[in-house]
Amino acid sequence: MSEAELIRVTTRVSVPQAEAFACFTEDIDLWWKRGPRYRRSVDEGSSLRLEPFVGGGFLETEEAG
C-alpha cells in the first residue's frame, strides 16, 4: 500500500483517553454496523469483540440456537 492509498480519520471527544478507549473497544458490538458488508453473520445473535491483550484478535461470534 502506498502513502497515497492511506486514509486517516480522527475524532475528538471530551472524555479521558482511557474512557474513550474502553468505550471503543469494550462496546464495539454496540456501534459497529450490521449487515453483510460489515459482518460475516447478519444474524442478530452474533456479536463482535476485541480480545483485551497485545496481539489479541477481532472476533465475531454467533450464539448457538
Backbone torsions as a table, in degrees:
resi	resn	phi	psi	omega
1	MET	NA	130.1	-179.7
2	SER	-87.9	165.9	177.4
3	GLU	-56.6	-35.9	-178.2
4	ALA	-66.9	-21.0	-177.7
5	GLU	-92.0	-6.9	-178.1
6	LEU	-80.0	143.7	176.3
7	ILE	-127.4	135.0	176.9
8	ARG	-125.6	133.6	178.6
9	VAL	-123.6	134.0	179.8
10	THR	-124.8	134.7	174.7
11	THR	-127.7	127.7	179.1
12	ARG	-102.3	134.0	178.0
13	VAL	-129.6	153.0	-176.4
14	SER	-94.3	58.2	176.0
15	VAL	-138.6	159.7	176.8
16	PRO	-59.0	148.8	-176.8
17	GLN	-55.3	-43.9	-178.7
18	ALA	-62.8	-38.3	179.2
19	GLU	-67.2	-43.8	178.6
20	ALA	-62.8	-43.3	179.6
21	PHE	-63.2	-43.9	179.8
22	ALA	-62.0	-43.5	179.4
23	CYS	-63.2	-45.2	-179.4
24	PHE	-61.6	-44.0	-174.0
25	THR	-87.4	-44.9	-175.6
26	GLU	-75.2	-28.6	-177.4
27	ASP	-108.1	24.1	-174.7
28	ILE	-57.3	-34.1	-179.4
29	ASP	-67.3	-23.1	-179.3
30	LEU	-75.8	-31.8	-174.7
31	TRP	-112.2	-16.5	179.6
32	TRP	-69.6	133.4	-176.7
33	LYS	-60.8	151.6	175.2
34	ARG	-102.6	166.0	178.5
35	GLY	116.1	161.9	-173.4
36	PRO	-63.8	-22.4	179.1
37	ARG	-75.1	-25.5	-172.7
38	TYR	-112.0	-16.8	-177.8
39	ARG	-141.1	151.7	175.4
40	ARG	-69.3	-40.3	-179.4
41	SER	-107.8	131.4	176.2
42	VAL	-97.3	2.4	178.6
43	ASP	-64.0	137.1	178.7
44	GLU	-64.6	-17.2	179.4
45	GLY	-82.4	-0.8	179.7
46	SER	-89.5	156.2	177.5
47	SER	-147.3	155.7	178.5
48	LEU	-109.6	148.5	173.6
49	ARG	-156.1	155.6	174.1
50	LEU	-107.7	133.4	176.3
51	GLU	-72.2	130.1	-170.5
52	PRO	-84.8	54.9	176.0
53	PHE	-155.6	159.2	-179.8
54	VAL	-57.9	128.6	-178.1
55	GLY	85.0	1.9	-179.3
56	GLY	-65.4	159.8	-176.1
57	GLY	-96.4	169.1	173.8
58	PHE	-107.0	111.6	-169.4
59	LEU	-118.7	143.5	171.0
60	GLU	-117.8	124.9	-179.4
61	THR	-119.9	155.4	177.4
62	GLU	-123.6	136.5	177.1
63	GLU	-73.8	136.7	175.6
64	ALA	-69.7	137.2	-177.1
65	GLY	-157.6	NA	NA
